[in-house]
Amino acid sequence: MSGRSTRRPLDYLARAYAVREQALVAAAPDTASILITVGNVYSARGDHAAALDAYARARDVLEATAGPYHSLTLLTLVGTARSYAAAGDVAQAIE
């Protein structure tokens, strides 16, 4: 995906995150799920550092609110491993 083709989805996701943050709270599983999607978009465009940041933010919220074994928390780990592997850091992906 080119940077241009993913800019618009990221803008929509930022708006959705802001709305959920106001309607719910920033530290809610439903709000954190948007961060997972943001991470997926960054990963698809090859921006693995930004993807890892989004997954880490989501994981922090989810571990505190939903627990370490919640399905969304586990998705952050999958996304993190995928991003590390795509960036060529297999050791971190396995960890």
C-alpha positions as CSV (number, residue, x, y, z in Angstrom):
1,M,0.0,0.0,0.0
2,S,1.3,3.4,-0.8
3,G,1.4,6.1,1.9
4,R,-1.2,8.1,0.0
5,S,-3.7,5.3,-0.2
6,T,-3.6,4.8,3.6
7,R,-3.7,8.4,4.7
8,R,-7.4,8.6,4.3
9,P,-8.2,5.5,6.4
10,L,-5.8,6.8,9.1
11,D,-7.7,10.1,9.1
12,Y,-11.0,8.2,9.6
13,L,-9.5,6.1,12.3
14,A,-8.2,9.1,14.1
15,R,-11.7,10.6,14.0
16,A,-13.3,7.4,15.3
17,Y,-10.7,7.2,18.1
18,A,-11.5,10.8,19.2
19,V,-15.2,10.1,19.2
20,R,-14.9,6.9,21.2
21,E,-12.4,8.6,23.5
22,Q,-15.1,11.3,24.3
23,A,-18.1,8.9,24.4
24,L,-16.4,6.2,26.4
25,V,-12.9,6.7,27.8
26,A,-9.4,6.4,26.4
27,A,-8.9,3.4,28.6
28,A,-11.7,1.2,27.3
29,P,-11.4,-2.0,25.2
30,D,-13.6,-0.6,22.5
31,T,-11.4,2.4,22.2
32,A,-8.2,0.3,22.2
33,S,-9.6,-1.8,19.3
34,I,-9.2,1.2,17.1
35,L,-5.5,1.4,18.0
36,I,-5.2,-2.2,16.8
37,T,-6.7,-1.3,13.5
38,V,-4.3,1.7,13.2
39,G,-1.4,-0.6,13.9
40,N,-2.7,-2.9,11.1
41,V,-2.8,0.0,8.6
42,Y,0.7,1.1,9.5
43,S,1.9,-2.5,9.3
44,A,0.3,-2.9,5.8
45,R,2.1,0.3,4.6
46,G,5.4,-0.9,6.0
47,D,5.7,1.6,8.8
48,H,6.5,-1.0,11.4
49,A,7.7,1.5,14.1
50,A,4.4,3.2,14.0
51,A,2.6,-0.1,14.0
52,L,4.5,-1.3,17.0
53,D,3.7,1.9,18.9
54,A,-0.1,1.6,18.2
55,Y,0.0,-2.1,19.3
56,A,1.8,-1.2,22.5
57,R,-0.6,1.6,23.3
58,A,-3.6,-0.8,22.7
59,R,-1.9,-3.6,24.8
60,D,-1.3,-1.2,27.7
61,V,-5.0,-0.3,27.8
62,L,-6.2,-3.8,27.3
63,E,-4.0,-5.5,29.9
64,A,-5.3,-2.9,32.4
65,T,-9.0,-3.1,31.5
66,A,-9.7,-6.5,29.9
67,G,-6.8,-8.6,31.1
68,P,-3.8,-10.3,29.5
69,Y,-5.8,-13.1,27.9
70,H,-8.6,-11.1,26.3
71,S,-8.9,-11.7,22.6
72,L,-8.1,-8.1,21.8
73,T,-5.0,-8.2,24.0
74,L,-3.9,-11.3,22.2
75,L,-4.4,-9.5,18.8
76,T,-1.9,-6.9,19.9
77,L,0.7,-9.6,20.4
78,V,-0.1,-11.1,17.0
79,G,0.3,-7.7,15.4
80,T,3.5,-7.0,17.2
81,A,5.0,-10.3,16.2
82,R,3.9,-9.8,12.6
83,S,5.4,-6.3,12.5
84,Y,8.7,-7.5,14.0
85,A,8.9,-10.3,11.5
86,A,8.1,-8.1,8.5
87,A,10.8,-5.7,9.7
88,G,13.3,-8.6,9.7
89,D,13.6,-8.9,13.5
90,V,12.7,-12.5,13.9
91,A,14.2,-12.8,17.4
92,Q,11.8,-10.1,18.6
93,A,8.9,-11.6,16.7
94,I,9.4,-14.9,18.5
95,E,9.8,-13.3,21.9
